[in-house]
């Protein structure tokens, strides 16, 4: 049970980081284009 919980938390954090990084990249690209 602990292993599955840790795996789910890790995946959630990993996805959150990916979304955050993508958001920052999009903002920078938008500024460069503008």
N, CA, C and O atoms as a MOPAC input file, in Angstrom:
PM7 MOZYME 1SCF
protein

 N      0.83100 1    -1.20400 1     0.00000 1
 C      0.00000 1     0.00000 1     0.00000 1
 C      0.86500 1     1.25200 1     0.00000 1
 O      0.59400 1     2.20800 1    -0.72600 1
 N      1.91100 1     1.23600 1     0.82500 1
 C      2.77900 1     2.42100 1     0.88400 1
 C      3.45400 1     2.64800 1    -0.45500 1
 O      3.58200 1     3.78800 1    -0.90300 1
 N      3.88800 1     1.57000 1    -1.09700 1
 C      4.57300 1     1.70600 1    -2.38900 1
 C      3.64500 1     2.34600 1    -3.42200 1
 O      4.05500 1     3.24900 1    -4.15100 1
 N      2.40500 1     1.88100 1    -3.48400 1
 C      1.46400 1     2.43800 1    -4.45800 1
 C      1.20200 1     3.91000 1    -4.14000 1
 O      1.12700 1     4.74000 1    -5.04500 1
 N      1.06500 1     4.22700 1    -2.85900 1
 C      0.80400 1     5.61700 1    -2.47000 1
 C      1.97500 1     6.50000 1    -2.88800 1
 O      1.77800 1     7.57600 1    -3.45200 1
 N      3.18400 1     6.04600 1    -2.61200 1
 C      4.36900 1     6.82800 1    -2.98100 1
 C      4.44000 1     6.99100 1    -4.49300 1
 O      4.76000 1     8.07400 1    -4.98400 1
 N      4.14900 1     5.94500 1    -5.22400 1
 C      4.20800 1     6.00100 1    -6.68800 1
 C      3.19200 1     7.01900 1    -7.19400 1
 O      3.50500 1     7.82100 1    -8.07400 1
 N      1.98500 1     6.99400 1    -6.64900 1
 C      0.95500 1     7.94200 1    -7.08200 1
 C      1.38300 1     9.36900 1    -6.76600 1
 O      1.21400 1    10.26700 1    -7.59100 1
 N      1.93300 1     9.57800 1    -5.58100 1
 C      2.37000 1    10.92600 1    -5.20400 1
 C      3.50400 1    11.37500 1    -6.11300 1
 O      3.54200 1    12.52900 1    -6.54000 1
 N      4.42700 1    10.46600 1    -6.40900 1
 C      5.55900 1    10.81400 1    -7.27700 1
 C      5.05400 1    11.20400 1    -8.66200 1
 O      5.49500 1    12.20300 1    -9.23000 1
 N      4.12700 1    10.41500 1    -9.20400 1
 C      3.58400 1    10.71300 1   -10.53900 1
 C      2.86100 1    12.05600 1   -10.51800 1
 O      2.97000 1    12.83600 1   -11.46400 1
 N      2.12200 1    12.32900 1    -9.44200 1
 C      1.38700 1    13.59300 1    -9.35100 1
 C      2.36000 1    14.76800 1    -9.34600 1
 O      2.16500 1    15.75100 1   -10.06000 1
 N      3.41200 1    14.65400 1    -8.53100 1
 C      4.40400 1    15.73400 1    -8.46300 1
 C      5.10400 1    15.88200 1    -9.80300 1
 O      5.35400 1    16.99600 1   -10.26200 1
 N      5.41900 1    14.75400 1   -10.42700 1
 C      6.11800 1    14.78700 1   -11.71500 1
 C      5.25500 1    15.50700 1   -12.75400 1
 O      5.75100 1    16.33900 1   -13.51400 1
 N      3.96200 1    15.18100 1   -12.78100 1
 C      3.06100 1    15.82500 1   -13.74400 1
 C      2.95200 1    17.31800 1   -13.43300 1
 O      2.94400 1    18.14400 1   -14.34600 1
 N      2.86700 1    17.66200 1   -12.14900 1
 C      2.75000 1    19.06600 1   -11.76500 1
 C      3.96400 1    19.83800 1   -12.25700 1
 O      3.82300 1    20.94000 1   -12.78700 1
 N      5.16300 1    19.26900 1   -12.08900 1
 C      6.38400 1    19.93800 1   -12.53100 1
 C      6.35000 1    20.11000 1   -14.04500 1
 O      6.71500 1    21.16900 1   -14.55600 1
 N      5.91700 1    19.07900 1   -14.76500 1
 C      5.87100 1    19.15500 1   -16.23000 1
 C      4.92800 1    20.28600 1   -16.65000 1
 O      5.26400 1    21.08300 1   -17.52600 1
 N      3.75200 1    20.35300 1   -16.02600 1
 C      2.78600 1    21.38500 1   -16.38700 1
 C      3.36100 1    22.76600 1   -16.08400 1
 O      3.20300 1    23.69800 1   -16.87200 1
 N      4.03000 1    22.88900 1   -14.93500 1
 C      4.60000 1    24.18400 1   -14.55200 1
 C      5.66700 1    24.60100 1   -15.55100 1
 O      5.68500 1    25.74700 1   -15.99900 1
 N      6.55000 1    23.68500 1   -15.90200 1
 C      7.62900 1    23.99400 1   -16.85000 1
 C      7.03300 1    24.37700 1   -18.19700 1
 O      7.48300 1    25.33600 1   -18.82500 1
 N      6.02200 1    23.63500 1   -18.64700 1
 C      5.40300 1    23.94000 1   -19.93900 1
 C      4.78000 1    25.33200 1   -19.89600 1
 O      4.87900 1    26.08400 1   -20.86500 1
 N      4.14500 1    25.67700 1   -18.79000 1
 C      3.51500 1    26.98600 1   -18.66800 1
 C      4.55400 1    28.09000 1   -18.76900 1
 O      4.32800 1    29.09700 1   -19.43900 1
 N      5.68800 1    27.90800 1   -18.11200 1
 C      6.75000 1    28.92200 1   -18.14600 1
 C      7.30500 1    29.03500 1   -19.56000 1
 O      7.50500 1    30.13900 1   -20.06800 1
 N      7.55200 1    27.89600 1   -20.19000 1
 C      8.08900 1    27.91300 1   -21.55500 1
 C      7.12000 1    28.63700 1   -22.49300 1
 O      7.54400 1    29.44000 1   -23.32400 1
 N      5.82800 1    28.35500 1   -22.36200 1
 C      4.83900 1    28.99600 1   -23.23200 1
 C      4.86800 1    30.51100 1   -23.01600 1
 O      4.78000 1    31.27600 1   -23.97700 1
 N      4.99100 1    30.94300 1   -21.76700 1
 C      5.01800 1    32.37800 1   -21.47300 1
 C      6.23200 1    33.01800 1   -22.13000 1
 O      6.12200 1    34.08300 1   -22.73800 1
 N      7.38800 1    32.37400 1   -22.01000 1
 C      8.61200 1    32.93300 1   -22.59400 1
 C      8.49000 1    32.98600 1   -24.11300 1
 O      8.87400 1    33.98000 1   -24.72900 1
 N      7.96400 1    31.93600 1   -24.71700 1
 C      7.81300 1    31.91300 1   -26.18100 1
 C      6.84700 1    33.00600 1   -26.61900 1
 O      7.08000 1    33.68700 1   -27.61800 1
 N      5.76300 1    33.17000 1   -25.86600 1
 C      4.77500 1    34.18500 1   -26.21400 1
 C      5.42000 1    35.57000 1   -26.17500 1
 O      5.17100 1    36.39800 1   -27.05100 1
 N      6.24500 1    35.82000 1   -25.16300 1
 C      6.91200 1    37.11700 1   -25.04300 1
 C      7.87800 1    37.31600 1   -26.20000 1
 O      7.96500 1    38.40900 1   -26.75800 1
 N      8.60500 1    36.26400 1   -26.56100 1
 C      9.57700 1    36.37600 1   -27.65400 1
 C      8.85500 1    36.67900 1   -28.96800 1
 O      9.31000 1    37.51800 1   -29.74500 1
 N      7.74800 1    36.00900 1   -29.21600 1
 C      6.99400 1    36.22600 1   -30.45300 1
 C      6.44000 1    37.64300 1   -30.45800 1
 O      6.45700 1    38.31900 1   -31.48700 1
 N      5.95400 1    38.08500 1   -29.32000 1
 C      5.35900 1    39.41000 1   -29.20200 1
 C      6.46500 1    40.45200 1   -29.25200 1
 O      6.19000 1    41.64900 1   -29.16900 1

